[in-house]
Amino acid sequence: AVTEYAEIEKPFCRLLRFKRFSDDIDVIKAMKKDPVVLVVAPLSGHHSSLLRDCVKTLLQNHKVYLTDWTDARLVPLKDGNFHLDDYVRYIQEFIRHIGAEHLHVISVCQPTVPALGAISLMATNGEVTPATMTMMGGPIDARKSPTAVNSLAVTKSYQWFENNVIFTVPTNHPGAGRKVYPGFLQHTGFVAMNPDRHMRSHWDYFQDLIKGDTDDAEAHRKFYDEYNAVLDMDAAYYLDTIKTVFQDFALPLGTWEVDGQLVKPQDIKKTALLMVEGELDDISGSGQTSAAIAICRGVPQANKVSFEVEGAGHYGIFSGKRWREIVYPQISAFIRKHTRSVPARSLAKKQVLVTKQLQPRTITRTSPRTARKA
């Protein structure tokens, strides 16, 4: 059994923990030894539930935390704006709360940039950094193999985006008056990039229903239920991302600053890096994610691994059969290879200390009395 609850709640994000339970003592002992993973979900128009298959698979052999981003239309104006700098700070806070020394970070698509920025700054400032970081299908260097997404960003000015895709939340929502980039625009854009692929997918779904292939039909329905559920993004964050990632290429060029401090990926030395790309990814082109190999030159070459998933599109690297049978086994093996082993008692003391320092607001749920937890 698995229970989901929020360990930290912030205006624009919750840190979710998935707590596993069992009545089998041997299973409990095995689960306690499992590596701890923080999955940084993308803030790019979809809810974190789009990673349902990813999280479900990871829970087999890992303790899992997940960033659950809030729809900006639900955030009152009194909570201020949300910038890319805030995104980086959120990730750092979550890493410190969980405990960096034994943590493995997995960033999916958009958050590869802020997650790498967060860990780079921690390294620069002499903090302990996570044992590993896995980057999946993200625009570390958006100049590589530019896609339609990249082309739009470089052919339009910052002012064009500001004037044409930013809207105000109407009065019937908690975030009334907030400037946002609506999720439906992002969704429409992604579908328009590959109408044939989406049409073919729906045709296959229809054929599955006719043939009585209920498993494949249900998998299709579940994915599109999540894919079609969208959220709005704070305008400040969206525009920051357009400029920093897709127009200025600030991370690979070494010009990105967060709160006035230069982001230096070369300062990372003790975090092993795994880069995953999809052969047919039409959102983050070939080489964009693996560009981290060159800019993270402080990490020993032996601790930097990159691989491409044959036949996989953008979503196929974290959802579906290819994710479960090809990508996940490699990520799990990489994590275990680079897991740092120290006395569990020392880790527990360190986690308690960090939690007391941050003093997050927590929500707890009553555990089943007959079950033990891990």
N, C-alpha and C positions, 0 to 999 in steps of 0.2 A: 504494500500500500504506500501511497505517496501523498503527503500533505503539502500544499502550497501556502506560504504566508509571506508577508512583507517584513523584512528586517529593518529597512530604512525607507522612510517616505519623505520625498522632497517635492517641491511644487511641480516639477516637470518630469519626475521619474520616481519609480519605486524599485528598490532592490529586493527581488523575490528570492526566497530560498525554497527548494524542494526537499522536504524531509522524508526520508524513506523509513518504513517500518517493517518489522517481520517478527513472527513468533518463534522462528528458528534461531537458536543461539549461535550456531555455526555461521549462518548467513549474516547475522549481526556482526560477528567478529570479522568476517571478510569485508563487509561494507565499511567498517570503521577504518580499514586500511586503504580504501579507495582514494584516489587523488581528488583534490578540490578544484572545481572549474568555475570560472566566471564567464558566462556567455554574454557578450555585449551585442545586443540586438540592434539592428539598423533603425535610425530615426529618419526614414525616407518616404513616409506616406502610408506605411502599413503598421499594424499593431504587432507587438512581439509574439503574438500567437502564431504568426507566420512561421515561426521556428519550432512549432509544436513537434514535428517529426525529429528535428535536431535534438531538442531537449529530451524527448522520450527515449531516444537511442542512447544518449550520453548517460542517462540515469541508470542504465544497466550496470555500469562499472565506475561511476563517478559521483561525487557529491556536487550538486549543481546549483549555482546562483545565476540569476538572469536579470538584466535591466529591462524594466517594463515602462516604456516611455508614455507620457500622458498626452492625450489629445489637447493641443494648445487652446482649442475653443472652450475647454473646460477649466482653464486656469485663469482666475480673476486677475485683472490688471494690477491689483495691489501687490501681487507677487513679482512684479517687474518683468523685464524681458529676459529671453534666454539666448545667449550668444554661443558661438563655437567654443570660446574660452570657458564658459560655464560647463559645457559638455565635457571638456578635458578635466575640469575640477571634479565633476561628479564621478568620473571613472577613477580618479585618484582616491577620492574619499571611499569609494566602494572597495578598492584594492586594499587600502589601509585597514578598513573595517574587518574584512575577511582575514587578512594577514598575507602579506606579499610573499613571504619566504617559501611557502608551500602551495602557492596558487598558480594555476594555469589559466591564462586568459585566451578566450576564443572570440575574435571579432569577425562579424559576418557582414561583408560588403561595406557600406558607408562608414561604419565606425573603425575600420582599419586605420584611418588617418588620425582621428582623435585619440584612439587607444595607443597607437604608436607614439603620438605626441605626449600623452600622459606618462608613459613609461620612460620616455626619453628624458623628460624633466625630472622625474624621480631619480634617475641615474645621475643626471647632472648635479642634483642637490645632495647626492650621497646617501639616498635612501635605498633600502633593500628593494629589489625589483622582482617581479614574478619569475618562477622557474622557467616557464615557457610562454610564448605568445604565438598563437596560430592566427594568421590573417587569410581570410577567404574572400576571393572575388572583390577586392577593394581597390579604389583609385589612389594608391600610394604615389604613383607618377602618372597622371592622366594624359601626359604627352605620348605615352606608348600606345600604339595601335588604337588611335582614337575611334570611338563609337559615335553613334548619333547623339548620345547624351553629351559627350565631350564637344562635338562639333557645334551644338546649339550654344553651349556656354562660351565658346570662343568667337562665335560669329555675332553674338548679341552683346551689347554693353551692359555694365552693371545697372545703369539707369533704366535700360529697357526692362530688365527683370523687375526692378523696383516699381516701375510704372504699369506693367502689364500683367503680372501674376500675383501681386500682393493684394489681399482683400481684407476687409474689416469684419470681425465676428459680429453677427447681428445680436439684437437685444435679448433674444430668447435663450441665450446660452450664458453660462457662468463667466465666460471670458469675453463678454460683450465689450466691444471697443478695441480689442486686441488686433494688431496687424498680423496676418497669418498667410502662409502659402497653403492653399487648400489641398487636402489629400486627393480630392477627385481629379484635380489637374494632373498630379503626378501619375495617378492610376491611368488616366486617359492617355497620357504620353507614352507610358510603357506598353499599353495595349496597341497603340498606333504604330509603335516601332516594329511589331511583329504580328500584324493581323492574321496572316496566313497560318502562323504557328498556333495562335489561339483558336482559330477556326478549326484547324485540324484536330486539336485537342478536344474540342467540343464534339466534333464528328466521331472521334474514337469513343468518347463517352456514350454517345447515342448507340454506337455499334455494340458496346459492352452491355448496355441495357437490353438490346434485342437478343444478344447471345446468352443473356442471363449471367454474365460475368460480374457478379455483384461486388466482388472484392475490388477490382479495378475501377468500377463505377463509383464505389464509395470513396476510394482514394482520390479520384478526380473531384468529386463533390466537396470533400473536406478541404482540399487545397484551394479550390476557387472560392469557397466560403471565406477563407482567411484572406485570400488575394484580393477579393472585392471589398473587404472591410478596410476602410481607410481612415487616417487621422490627419488633422491639420498640424503644420509645423510653425513655430514662432517665426515671424518674418526676419528678425535679426539673425537667428541661427541659419536660416535658409540662405540669406544673402551673404553672410559670412562664408558659408561653405562654397557658394558659387565663386566668390572672389578668391578665397584662399586656396581651394583645391583645384578648381577647374579653369581659372583665369590667370592667377599669379603663379601656380605650381610651387607654392611657397615651401612645402615640405622637402621635395627633392632638390630645390635650389638653395636650401639652407637659409631662407629669409623669414620663416614663420616665427612669429612671437606670440606667446600666450602670457597675458598680464605683464607685458614688457620684457619677458625673458625669452631669449632665443631657444628654439627647439633644436636640440643637437642629437639626432639618432646615433651618431658615432660614439656617444658617451655610454651607450648600453654595452655592457661587457658580459654580464652573467645571466642573461635571459636567452635561452635557445629559441630560434625562430623557425616557424613552419609556414610556408606560403602555398596556398591552394588556388588553382585557377581552372576554369572550365574551358574546354576547347572551343565551344560554341557560344561563349559568353558575349552577349551583345550589349551589355551595360558597362562592364569593366573589361576592356580589351586585353588581349594577350600581352603579358609583360608588365602590366600596370601594378599587379600585386608583388610579383617577384622582384620588382625594382627595389624592394626593401633590402635585398641582399647587398647591393652596392652602397646604399646610404647608411646601413648599419655596419660599418666597417670595423667597429670595435668588437663585434661578436666573432669568435673563431669560426673559420670556414666550416669546420666539422659540425658546428652547432647551428648551421643554416641550411635548411632543406626546402626545396621547392618542387612541386609536381603539378602536372596538368592532367585533368580528368578527361579522358577521351570520350567524345560524344555528349558531354555535359554542357548544358546551357547555364545561365546565371543561377537559377533556382535549383538546378540539379546537383550542385555541389553541397547543398545543405538540406535537401529534402528528396525523398523518393529512393528508388532502388540503388542508384549509383552512390548516393550518400551513405546508405546503410551498408552496402557490400564493398565499396571501394574506398571512399573517403574516410568514413569513421574508423575502420580498422587501422589505417595509417596514423590518424590523429591520436588514437588511443595508445598505439605502440610508441609514438613519439613522446607523448606525455609520460608514460611509464619509464622510458629510457632516461628522461631528464628529471625525474622526480627526486627532490632532495630529501634525504633521510636523516631526521634528527629525532631525539626522544619526544614521544607524543606529549609527555607532561610539560616539556618546555614550550611546545607549541600552544598548549592550552593556556598557560600563563600569559603568553604573549598576546593571544587573541583576547583574553579578558582585559588586559591592560589597554589595548587599542580601543576596545568597545567602550570602556569607561572614559577614555579621553574624548571620544567623539560624541558620546551620549545621544545616540539616535533615538527617535521616537519609534517604538516597536509595536507590532501587533502580534499577539500569540493566539494559537488555537489549541484547544484541549486535545491532547493525544489520546488515542484509544487505550484504556487501562490494561487491556490484555496484551498489548504489543510493546516491544522494546524498540528504541530508536537508534539510528545511526546517522 
